[in-house]
Amino acid sequence: MNKVLVTGGTGLVGKALEAVIKEQSPADEQWYFAGSKDADLTNLAATQALFAREKPTHVIHLAAMVGGLFHNMNNNLDFLRNNLLINDNVLQTAHEQGCVKVVSCLSTCIFPDKTSYPIDETMVHNGPPHPSNYGYSYAKRLIDVQNHAYHDKYGRLYTSVIPCNIFGPHDNYKPEVSHVIPGMINRMHQLVTEKLDVPESEKVFTVFGSGKPLRQFVYSLDLAELMIWVLRNYESVEPIILSADEAQEVTIFDVAQAIAKAFNFKGKLVCDTSKADGQYKKTASNAKLRSLLPDYAFTDFETAIKTSVKWYKENYDQARKTLCALYVQQNNNT
Ligand code: NDP
């Protein structure tokens, strides 16, 4: 019987994995979803205690300090140190405890700032990342370096996946740290639920920037299915991009429209061009994934947005609108 430990099991991707595994209920696998309450993975002894208790044979390593642009820009040192610590503790402890496979999570936002498009798996280390998130990026890139080193020295099959922007139920909606989709869902929810005496047709939803930049998104439930496939079937140390097809790229304005539709919003969408757009596009190629899984059907973007908005409305009280408790505690202590 394989025992799979999911670090970061209480987050956006962890909750999606849990939902897919519940549905699949595999007879030959036992899964444990660990959050920061189980162990602070920046701490080696706590990491070792978690592994000693759960005795995993396989690990999906998601735990990370994660945040949007603003949060990264102001906290590069914390993103670097916390993620370096977490990754080193998890990989070394997995090795010491004899775990046969570890699948860790990189991100398309760690690729070189100056690059050609589409980005592919061979380009991870080809130049400095965007200066806004260099702490997160270098910590994540080193996972790939460590995976190769564990393979060279011990023959370990520790590998990584590279998702593009992820969204879905259980996202992080805190304005200071959220990514674009949960940020917009939160703001749209506020707009439709406040000032109920104002007719909705007179309300205005502001899209930050021109709305023109193109972005690739992957629905967390699709990503979870793909990560489980990687865990069971992908036999290479080299990273693999897990992203929807290039043809499914959408503009930021398309995102706003899909969210407005999911809320049945009757007001106007207006672009605030005084706000920064960021890079115009960051297209990643999923050709490697497609060569291995040509028929995988990604959930249609509008449908996935509709489900995510429905989840947010139904779970508004529990939805994460505050920072991870651990970091609040750490920041209060410094
Ligand atoms: P979330 O922010 O939703 O969840 C983060 C998870 O990490 C939570 O379970 C949290 O635990 C846990 N965690 C954070 N710090 C610690 C710590 N010190 N010790 C133990 N656990 C900790 O992240 P996502 O689900 O969005 O991200 C999952 C992975 O995917 C990450 O590696 C991220 O870098 C990567 N990724 C994310 C993208 C995105 O768009 N969200 C895009 C590409 C990659 P708790 O909540 O219990 O405190």
Residues whose N, C-alpha, C, O or C-beta is under 5 A from the ligand:
A	BS01	NDP	G8 G9 T10 G11 L12 V13 G14 A34 G35 S36 K37 A39 D40 L41 T42 H61 L62 A63 A64 M65 V66 C105 L106 S107 P163 C164 N165 I166 H170 C324
